[in-house]
Amino acid sequence: MGATISINGITHHYKAGADPVLQNIENRIDSGECVVLIGRSGCGKSTLLHLIAGLLQPSEGCVKINGHQVVRPMAKWNMMFQKPSLYPWMNVRQNAGLGLEFAGRPKAEIRGRVDELLTLVGLSEYSDANVRSLSGGQQQRVALARSLATNPEVLLLDEPFSALDAFTRASLQKEVAAICRDFGITLVTVTHDIDEAILMADRVMIMNRNPGRIEHEFEVALDWPRDTAGVDFQARRRVLMEQFERSENVTPMGKPSRDRVALRRVGG
Ligand SMILES: Nc1ncnc2c1ncn2[C@@H]1O[C@H](COP(=O)(O)OP(=O)(O)OP(=O)(O)O)[C@@H](O)[C@H]1O
């Protein structure tokens, strides 16, 4: 089951008196929705993700998940980073079961759940391997299994695939989005990759900087699975690129605009 995220009037300064990194962000992400954040470097995407994860507290406003104010990180809302941060002295199974171990779950339960998840992420043959012997993509799959083990309601991904080769990246983008849809997990992903945004998102938020804000958003409205070479996919890609480029020339404003109608028209 997923969870609803409400972002209520968030403004954030890293230093008192400095210009805000994020200003007056207001949004709602529905349970089970997949949202992708894109925007130029430094517009505050990671900061917003850290605020949702409870790794940072906003200077003003608050984030609520299922109506509960986020004041610290929780296993129910799990964050994955570009580097999978695995423990090199542990094998795949031990790394994947770490969250359950911390939660004090019984050994037999951990073993069963980890076996299930390693199969889901395609690593069942590697359960006894040391994580140092795995490729970058396989290590990211271990991190994914570890994140899923605690049945998260929300998965927050900060450019998790950017260090991977194109082939591995493409399969993980599809698989993670499909897993989240199957389990109804709410997914928020930060990326610089326009194709990744259209491949994974129900809704894309385009952020702008100085101060960081959501400038524009649109619903992708494409069926699953998505084909990057398809005509509709390419049409949406063009619209997103245009919006992205246009957002650079926009002066700060209040409410983001939505582009569902325009996309529908382009897609026929
Ligand atoms: N810990 C910090 N202390 C002070 N300033 C910070 C800190 N972290 C980020 N910033 C500043 O906040 C702004 C937004 O940074 P953030 O990393 O959220 O942007 P981003 O959109 O994720 O960037 P990128 O796409 O390059 O990863 C930047 O100007 C950055 O320098």
Ligand as a Chemical Component Dictionary entry (heavy atoms), coordinates in Angstrom:
data_LIG
# 
_chem_comp.id                   LIG 
_chem_comp.type                 NON-POLYMER 
_chem_comp.pdbx_formal_charge   0 
_chem_comp.three_letter_code    LIG 
# 
loop_
_chem_comp_atom.comp_id 
_chem_comp_atom.atom_id 
_chem_comp_atom.alt_atom_id 
_chem_comp_atom.type_symbol 
_chem_comp_atom.charge 
_chem_comp_atom.model_Cartn_x 
_chem_comp_atom.model_Cartn_y 
_chem_comp_atom.model_Cartn_z 
_chem_comp_atom.pdbx_ordinal 
LIG N1  N1  N 0 24.025 20.985 2.898  1  
LIG C1  C1  C 0 23.931 22.128 2.203  2  
LIG N2  N2  N 0 24.346 23.300 2.747  3  
LIG C2  C2  C 0 24.230 24.464 2.070  4  
LIG N3  N3  N 0 23.722 24.560 0.831  5  
LIG C3  C3  C 0 23.312 23.433 0.238  6  
LIG C4  C4  C 0 23.388 22.163 0.894  7  
LIG N4  N4  N 0 22.893 21.212 0.072  8  
LIG C5  C5  C 0 22.524 21.865 -1.056 9  
LIG N5  N5  N 0 22.769 23.191 -0.958 10 
LIG C6  C6  C 0 22.475 24.219 -1.959 11 
LIG O1  O1  O 0 21.082 24.189 -2.213 12 
LIG C7  C7  C 0 20.820 24.359 -3.604 13 
LIG C8  C8  C 0 19.985 23.193 -4.103 14 
LIG O2  O2  O 0 20.775 22.002 -4.012 15 
LIG P1  P1  P 0 20.188 20.576 -4.398 16 
LIG O3  O3  O 0 21.273 19.587 -4.240 17 
LIG O4  O4  O 0 18.921 20.358 -3.667 18 
LIG O5  O5  O 0 19.856 20.820 -5.942 19 
LIG P2  P2  P 0 19.594 19.761 -7.087 20 
LIG O6  O6  O 0 18.534 20.339 -7.962 21 
LIG O7  O7  O 0 19.337 18.417 -6.524 22 
LIG O8  O8  O 0 21.002 19.778 -7.836 23 
LIG P3  P3  P 0 21.699 18.656 -8.755 24 
LIG O9  O9  O 0 20.776 18.431 -9.903 25 
LIG O10 O10 O 0 22.969 19.313 -9.174 26 
LIG O11 O11 O 0 21.920 17.448 -7.909 27 
LIG C9  C9  C 0 22.169 24.503 -4.298 28 
LIG O12 O12 O 0 22.448 25.876 -4.471 29 
LIG C10 C10 C 0 23.133 23.890 -3.304 30 
LIG O13 O13 O 0 24.394 24.505 -3.393 31 
# 
loop_
_chem_comp_bond.comp_id 
_chem_comp_bond.atom_id_1 
_chem_comp_bond.atom_id_2 
_chem_comp_bond.value_order 
_chem_comp_bond.pdbx_ordinal 
LIG N1  C1  SING 1  
LIG C1  N2  SING 2  
LIG C1  C4  DOUB 3  
LIG N2  C2  DOUB 4  
LIG C2  N3  SING 5  
LIG N3  C3  DOUB 6  
LIG C3  C4  SING 7  
LIG C3  N5  SING 8  
LIG C4  N4  SING 9  
LIG N4  C5  DOUB 10 
LIG C5  N5  SING 11 
LIG N5  C6  SING 12 
LIG C6  O1  SING 13 
LIG C6  C10 SING 14 
LIG O1  C7  SING 15 
LIG C7  C8  SING 16 
LIG C7  C9  SING 17 
LIG C8  O2  SING 18 
LIG O2  P1  SING 19 
LIG P1  O3  DOUB 20 
LIG P1  O4  SING 21 
LIG P1  O5  SING 22 
LIG O5  P2  SING 23 
LIG P2  O6  DOUB 24 
LIG P2  O7  SING 25 
LIG P2  O8  SING 26 
LIG O8  P3  SING 27 
LIG P3  O9  DOUB 28 
LIG P3  O10 SING 29 
LIG P3  O11 SING 30 
LIG C9  O12 SING 31 
LIG C9  C10 SING 32 
LIG C10 O13 SING 33 
# 
